[in-house]
Amino acid sequence: MVASGKGGVGKSTVASNLAIAFKRIGLKTCLLDADIYGPSIPTMFDINEKPKSDGKQIETLNKYGIATMSIGYMVNDDNPMIWRGLMVMKAINELISKVNWGEADIMVIDLPPGTGDVQLTLTQKLKIDGSLLVTTPQDIALIDVVRGLRMFEKTEIPIMGLVENMSYFVAPDTGKQYPLFGEGKTEKIAEKYDYEILSRIPHDPLLLEQCENGHPLTDLVPEHKVSRIFIELAENVLKKLKLQRLANS
Ligand code: ADP
């Protein structure tokens, strides 16, 4: 699960590039966009179709080698959805049990920000192997990260670590790195709660452009330095999952 305490910190950007990175390291990957309040995967993968269904099962929409499903494929862009507890549970249940996911090695789930019904329903329905918490190095985002950490600890979802997004900006002329929001803040939280920072992703205009154009950078330019960071993150997560499985067997 790719989670965040707050909206707008890059959770969907990380989820989509991480899904592509898993594919690039040879895993059959699927991506569930469970962000019912603001589904971004249709935009990030430039998918505008409605999924096919025979009335019993719903087929995934496949692009860039990833099987995807999003609540955004079912609802109209301009209509804000007002979700109540039971509706959330029903929608999430359908995304999990009615969708023909086929065979996959790994599923990446893009969660809504915060700590709410979707997170709880998913943890009741699925055995989640791990979660990543995406944050930016700003106090305002980090306060909510602590809430997210607390919720995952309560629901016993393994937290694999933090992903610090928009950590720094690389000047295109000199290659020098500039911290965008100050330094050391995410480390403080990671140390205090004893979690690892698994990845630091720079602010990169190309990453933004490609998300908005509907083709994740990690697929479009896999050798780009930011794509390589996502591929390293995927390798690291896979290693952790394997170790976890060994420890539990
Ligand atoms: P969230 O899912 O947390 O709401 P998004 O992934 O939708 O956040 O990202 C919000 C906006 O920030 C998007 O326009 C996205 O392209 C942009 N963005 C996210 N991460 C980066 C980054 N590292 N560099 C540049 N733009 C980014």
Boltz pocket constraint, residues with backbone or C-beta under 6 A from the ligand:
constraints:
  - pocket:
      binder: B
      contacts: [[A, 4], [A, 6], [A, 7], [A, 8], [A, 9], [A, 10], [A, 11], [A, 12], [A, 13], [A, 14], [A, 40], [A, 165], [A, 166], [A, 201], [A, 202], [A, 203], [A, 204], [A, 205], [A, 207], [A, 208], [A, 209], [A, 211], [A, 212]]
      max_distance: 6.0
